[in-house]
Amino acid sequence: MAWKLVWTEDDAGVPDGLATLDGSAKVVQDPANAQEAAAAGKIPIAMPSGKLAPAWLPAVPHAATHQNGGADEVATAAPTADAIPKALGDGKLAVGWLPAGDAGGVAALDASKFVLGSGLVVAGDQIVGARAGAIADPAGGMVIDLMCRAAVVQILNALRGHGLIAP
């Protein structure tokens, strides 16, 4: 047997009936008893944000036991499967939480905290790869252009300084 609730205008605003709302979505019956701030015996109405004030909601004291140092803490600083990560004392996650060196992960670091990798790819194009061999400064030739040679030496020194070519 299915039940069907039938509401009629006669059920609105009467004892044991349904409360009605005005054009501002406020309770018409006993509007002085409705307010945003939580208080005993009052009807809660939403704040302008459309949400109830936090004081209307019951406190959850058990949640404190799940926090750092709590009796049943839920996070861990040590990376393990199916665990919730927790920051170390310095506010950072242990490196083991990060997918280092994997495709789609973050780049691995060496002992000196330098990034390890085989190249730099931007928008699908490899921009930087393995270091190229040394390129000698310009010398000799039939026509000597000192300004051009100076510019080429500056370019070569910049490439060497960035480690793109061997010194």
Stockholm file with secondary structure:
# STOCKHOLM 1.0

chainA/1-167         MAWKLVWTEDDAGVPDGLATLDGSAKVVQDPANAQEAAAAGKIPIAMPSGKLAPAWLPAVPHAATHQNGGADEVATAAPTADAIPKALGDGKLAVGWLPAGDAGGVAALDASKFVLGSGLVVAGDQIVGARAGAIADPAGGMVIDLMCRAAVVQILNALRGHGLIAP
#=GR chainA/1-167 SS CCCCCCCCGGGBTSTTSBCCBCTTSCBSSSGGGEESSCCTTCEECCCTTSSCCGGGSCCCGGGGGGSTTCTTCCEESSCCTTCEECCCTTSCCCGGGSCBTSTTSBCEECTTSCEECSCEEETTEEEECSCBCCCCCCCCCSSCCHHHHHHHHHHHHHHHHTTSBCC
#=GC SS_cons         CCCCCCCCGGGBTSTTSBCCBCTTSCBSSSGGGEESSCCTTCEECCCTTSSCCGGGSCCCGGGGGGSTTCTTCCEESSCCTTCEECCCTTSCCCGGGSCBTSTTSBCEECTTSCEECSCEEETTEEEECSCBCCCCCCCCCSSCCHHHHHHHHHHHHHHHHTTSBCC
//
